[in-house]
Amino acid sequence: MIPKEEASCIFYCKEYTEDNAKVCLLNLEKSPDVILCYIHNPNDPLLICSRRVFGSPHLYKLYKSKKEIAKTRTSNNINKSNIVLENESQLVDFINYLFRPKEEYISDPRYRLISVYDKDILSIVWKYSHKFDQKTPLGFSKWLNSQKVDLTLTEPERKSIKIKEKEIKLRSRQLYVLEDEYHDSVVKDIVEVLPKHQQVIKEIKKEGYQVIGYCRKSAGDTKNRVSSLQRMVDIMYKRSLVDKVFVSPLSSAKQKFSKRDLKDVNQILSQLNNIHGSTVDFLEFLKNNPRICIISIDYAGFTTDCTELKQLLR
């Protein structure tokens, strides 16, 4: 997020200096019926009727002044006694959950497709971790690449701007970003829920059970089918510690297991890593291995047919 002072200079095509910012802000104050805001990219400011802005708060975003931004950062530093993200694995999970590549075409209404700078991501991470307190945005960008977080799959857009006679090169990405109100719950899940879940899985394994993952994707024209399935598979291994994963790339949640994947799905499966076959292979595996614990992403990710589920468990 850039401050309102800088955004006003960009709008009036002026170099960002303290004097120019004062003049540009005064010009904006002369028109009280309009507000400086943006839709996706903070570096592309717009002057929109105030009624229209307040009538569509999810579409138009307002700028904060330098003082407001500084106050927010100070508040974040004060609240860091509650920080819980301590290791790189937790941070990667957190960033992967909040920022998704635009290639995934996410339909979840909690996510918005916007232009994001690495420094914007860093400002959010600062709220929940001390790890990057001494990191510059450039150092943080290098860390993102070294960890191969999912958002790096989206190629950055490059732009050069002049600030105080210096040319600064900026890189942004079009990403699906989770709304702010859900960030705290994501952190809580990573820190509290996930360890408990994994402890249960470990206990099940000690009792001699094999833990098997099952992923499903509904039929239809989906551009991101392979990438979505691969993410499900990776989550199974990382979060649920599964031993094997079976995938049904083209089936509905209410479809009987015996009717799934009867058509050739090898073209899709061949593009996935670390999987052990389709539903056909899954059913065959169940016949030969009685002590099995099955894990799916959610209820609909397995089956919504209760009768079919009972028969399978028998």
C-alpha positions, 0 to 999 in steps of 0.5 A, a space after each residue: 500500500 502506498 500512502 495517499 500523498 504518493 497516490 495524489 502525486 501519481 494522479 496529477 503526474 507529479 514527482 513524489 516530493 513533500 511539497 508536490 504532495 501538499 499541492 496535490 492533496 489541496 487540489 483534491 480537497 477542492 472537490 469534496 464530492 470525489 475521493 481518490 481511490 483504486 480498484 486493483 493496483 494502488 499505483 493506478 489511482 482514480 478520482 471517483 464520486 464519493 457516493 459511488 465509492 461508499 456504495 461499492 466498498 468491495 470494489 473501490 479501495 481507499 488510501 491511507 495517509 503516511 501517519 495512518 500507515 505509520 500508526 498501523 505499523 506501530 500497533 502491529 509491533 505492539 501486538 507482536 506478543 501474540 505472534 505465533 508463526 515461528 518457522 519457515 514451514 508455517 510462514 510458507 503455509 500462511 502465504 500459500 493460503 493467503 495469496 494464490 496464483 491468478 492461473 488458478 481462477 479461484 471462484 471463492 468469494 473470500 478471494 479478490 484478484 488484485 495487483 500485489 507487490 512483495 512489500 504488501 505481502 511482507 507488511 501482512 507477514 510482519 503482523 504475525 512473525 518476527 522473522 522478517 523484522 530486519 528484512 528489506 522487501 528485496 531480501 523478502 522477495 529472494 526468500 519467496 523465490 528460494 522457498 518456491 511459494 505458490 505465488 511465484 508461479 505467476 510471472 511478475 509485471 515490471 514497472 519503473 517510477 521516479 521518486 525524488 529523481 531516482 528511478 525505482 523498479 517495481 514488480 507486482 503480480 496479479 494474485 487472488 488475495 484472501 480478505 483481511 478478516 480471515 487472516 487471524 483464523 488462518 494463523 490459528 489453524 496453522 498453529 493450533 489445529 494442524 499440529 493436533 490433526 497431525 498428532 492424531 494421524 501419527 497415533 493412527 499410524 502407530 496402530 498399524 493403519 495406512 493413511 490414504 488420501 483421496 482427491 476429486 475434481 468435478 467434470 466440466 471446463 476447468 482451466 486449472 484442473 491439473 494445478 488444483 489437483 496437484 495442490 490437493 495432493 501436495 496438501 495431503 502429503 504435507 498436512 495429513 502425512 498420508 502414505 499414498 494419494 489416489 485421484 479422481 480427476 473427472 467425477 461428481 460428489 454424488 457419483 458411485 465409486 464403481 462408476 468413477 474414472 471408467 473412461 481413460 483419465 491417464 492423460 490427466 493423471 500423467 501430469 500429476 506427481 506423487 499419486 498412485 492411480 485413479 478411483 479404480 486403483 483406489 477400490 482395488 487397494 481397499 480390497 487388499 488392505 483392511 487397515 486403512 484410514 481415508 482422508 479427503 479435503 472435505 466431505 464433498 471431496 469424497 462423496 455426498 452419497 451416505 449410502 455409498 459411503 456406508 457400503 464402502 466402509 463395510 
